[in-house]
Amino acid sequence: MTWVRTFEPEAGSGPIEGLRNPLIRRVRSLLRRKARYEERAFLVEGARAVGDMTAAGITALVTLVRDSEDDLALIDLAGSSPVRLVAPRLFDELTDLPHPQGILSVVSMDDLPDGSVDTDDGPELLLIADGMRDPGNLGTLFRSAAGAGVSAIWLTPDTVDPFNPKCVRAAMGSHFRVGVRRASEQELRDRIADLDVVAVADAQGDVSYDEIYWTRASAIIIGGEAFGPTAVIRTLATANVRIPLARDIESLNAGVAGSLLIFEAARQRRRARYGQSSS
């Protein structure tokens, strides 16, 4: 369904001011998971994230800009997206942040990378999030995955919604750079069947993460914060890897642990490809 027509304000028209405005009600609904999947759309908040969206060649369904002198310059970040101005007090009702920046976009999920794997750049490196419940940690993994060149991110059914606003903010534009998809157990089994390394992060693992030969086609599995990977997912692993820690620290949070594994894999691959030092 079309969200708005191209931004062509009538002479003398002002910003949207009422909560009952149909567009405002529709945008606010995207704070709820059910509405996001009914609309196949999600919110992208802040100048940097909206700029990343435009730089990635994605045109938002609509971009809302707070009607204040300090924020009007942000309109240029929207690219060719339709733009609507919103009264400052009303704009602050569109987000769960206490002090939001003055721009947000509604983006179609269907305009994102689809989670398929392109191996043109070398052996596959797949990230699997299994039962992660903290949207901030998942967003951290998105950002690391995009930065390290991960092929795709797959999520088990009980992993937090990747389009939760907290996840999107933590990912800082990474949704536009690396594909994500939610997969069933059987889909995961089929997907990783031909991989050389399927490593699950485990505080009690029997091999250090930097002793794995990550230059082969690989999958990294990161489990939930409270209980780690599920028993079913553990059966898919070919290696249980640990991150050695000092000072009696038991574990790292899922976002940090996953990032360490991802960048170790990237380091090894960079060295193998370009002959760079491991430092």
N, C-alpha and C positions, 0 to 999 in steps of 0.2 A: 504494500500500500504506500502511495506517495505521501511523504510527510508534509512538505510545503512546496509552493511554487518558488521559482527563482526570486531572489530578494529584489523586489521592485516597489519600495514603499510609496504610498500615495502622498501627495503634497500635504504637508502639515501633520502627517501621521506621527504618533509618538511610539515609545517602546511598549511592549506588552506589560501590563500592570496587574492582571488579576489571576489568582490561582485557578479560577474556573475556565480560563482560556483552554480550548481543546489541545493545543500544542503543548502547553505547559503541563497539563494533566498527563499527557502521553509521555513526555520526557520524564516526569517525576516517577512514573510507573516503572521505569527501567532501573530504579533502585531495588526492585524486587526480582528475584530469579525467575519466577514464573513468567512475568511480563517480558523479560529479556528474551526468553526462548519462544514465546508466542510471536514477538515482533522480529525475532532473529536480529536483534540490535542491542548495542550496549553503549555506555557513556565513556567518553575520553575527556579527561579534565586537565586544564592547565595549558599554559602557553607552549611549554616544551613538547608535551605529548601531542597537541594538535599540530604543531609544526612538524613533528616527526611523521604524523599521519599524511600530511600534505606532501612532504618530501618523498614518502614511499609511493606516491602516485594514487592515493586513495582519496576519493571525494566523499565527504560526509553526507548523510541524508539531510542534516541540518546542523548549523552551528549557531549557538546562542552566545551573545556577548553582552556583558553588563553595561548598561547605558550610563557610564561615568566618564569624565574627562580622561582619567588615567587609563581606562580600558579600551577606548574606541580604536586606538592604534593596533589592537590585537586582531582587528578584522582581517588584516592582510594575511594572517596565518591560516585563514580558512581556505585559501586558494579559490577554487571555483565552487565551493560549497555554498548552498543557500544560507543566508545569514538573517537572524532576527535579533533585534535589540530587546533587552529585558530590563525592566526597572531594577535598580540595585537591590532593594529589599526582597523582591521576588526572586531574583537570581540566586540569592543565598539560600533559598528554599529548595533548590534543585540538586543539592549535593549534601552528603553527610559530613562534609568538612566544616569546621567552625569558621575558618577564614579562607574561603575559596578564592582562587584566581578568577579573573573576569571573563573566562572563555571556556566553553565545553562544546563538544561535538557528539552527535549521535551517529554511530558507525554501524554499517551492516556487517554481521558475522560472515556473510557470504562473499565479502570483498577481501577477506584475509587469506593468507596461505592456508591450504587445506590439510596440512599434516601428512601429505604424501612425501616420499623421500626421494631427493635428487642426489644420486651418487656420482654425478659428473666431477665433483670436487674431491673424490677419493672415497675410501671405505666409509660406510654408513656409521654415524654416531647418533644413536637414538636415546632420548631421555624418557624414562617412564616414571611418573609420579603415582604412587600407590597409596591411596587413603590419606593423603595430606589434607588437613582440615584448616590450616592457617592460611588465609589468602595472601597475607604479606610474605610468608615464606615461599609460597608458590610463585608470586610475582618476582621475588628475588631470583628464583631458579630460571624463570623466563628471561630475565635480563642477562644472567650468566650464560644461558644457552645461546642467546642471540650473539653475545659478544665472543663466544668461543667457537661459533660455527657449527653448533649442533644441527643435525639434519632435520629433526622434527621432535615434538613433544607429544607423548601419548599419556592419557590419564585413565586410571581405572574408574569404574562407575561411582565409587564412593569418595572420590577426590573432590575437593571444594571447586565451586564454579570458577573457571578461569576468567570469566567476565564480571565477577564480583568487583565493584569499584575499587576496593582496597587492593585487590590483585592487579588490576589494570594500572593503578597509580604506582605500585611497587615495581611493575615491569617497565615503566618509563618508555613506552613506545615499542617494546619488544614484540608485542602481538603483531606488529606490521612486518616483522623481519623473520620470524620462524613460525612454521605451521604447528597447529595444535589440533588434536582430536581426542574424543573420548571413545574408549574401546572396551569391548567385552573381554572376558577371560579367553575365549576361544580366538578372538581376533588377535590378542596379544600372543598367544601360543603360535598362531600361524605366522605372525609378523617376525618373531625372533627365532623361528625354527632354523633358519639358515645362517644366523650370526655366529661368529667365532667366539665372542666374549659376551656373556650376559652376567653382569656383576651387580650384586645387591649390596648396598651400604649397610654395614652391621657393626655395631660397637664391639661385638665379640668375634668378628671375622677372623679367619685363619691366615689371611695374607694382607700385607699392607697395600694401600691403594696405589702406591708408586712402584710396586713390583709387578703390576699387571701390564701386559703388552697391549696397549690401547690402540696401536696403529692398525689393528685388524678391525673388521666390521664388528661393532660393539653396541651394547645397550647398557645404560646405567639406570639402576632401579633405586629410587629414593622412597622410603616408606613414611608413614605418618609420624607426627611428632611424639605421640604418646606411646604407641606400641610398635612402631617400625613396620616393615613390610608384612603383609598378610602371609599366612601359611601357604595359601595357594600360589601366590606370586613367588615365594621362596623356592617352590619346586621347579620353577622355570630357570633358576639361576645356575650358572656353571661355576661361579666363584662368589664367596662371601668376603668382602673387603672391609678392612677397618682403617681408620685414620688414627695413627699413634698420637696420644695426648699425654701431656705432662701434668704434674701437680695434682694428681688424683681427680682430674676432670673426667667425668664419665662419658660425656657425649657432647656433640655440637648440635645446634638446631638444624632442621632439615635443609633450610636454604643455604646455610654456610657449608654443611657437609657436601651437599650436592654440587655446590660451586667448586669446591676443592677438587672433586673427582672430574668434573667437566674440564677444568683448566689443566689438570694433569694430562688428560687425554689430548687436549689441544697442544700442550707443550711437546708431548712425544711426537705427535703428527707433524708439527712444524719442524722439529729437528729432523725427522725422517725425510721430509720433503725438501727442506732447504739446507740441511746440514748445519743448522744453527746450534750453538752451545745450549746445553740443558739448563744453564743458569737463567 
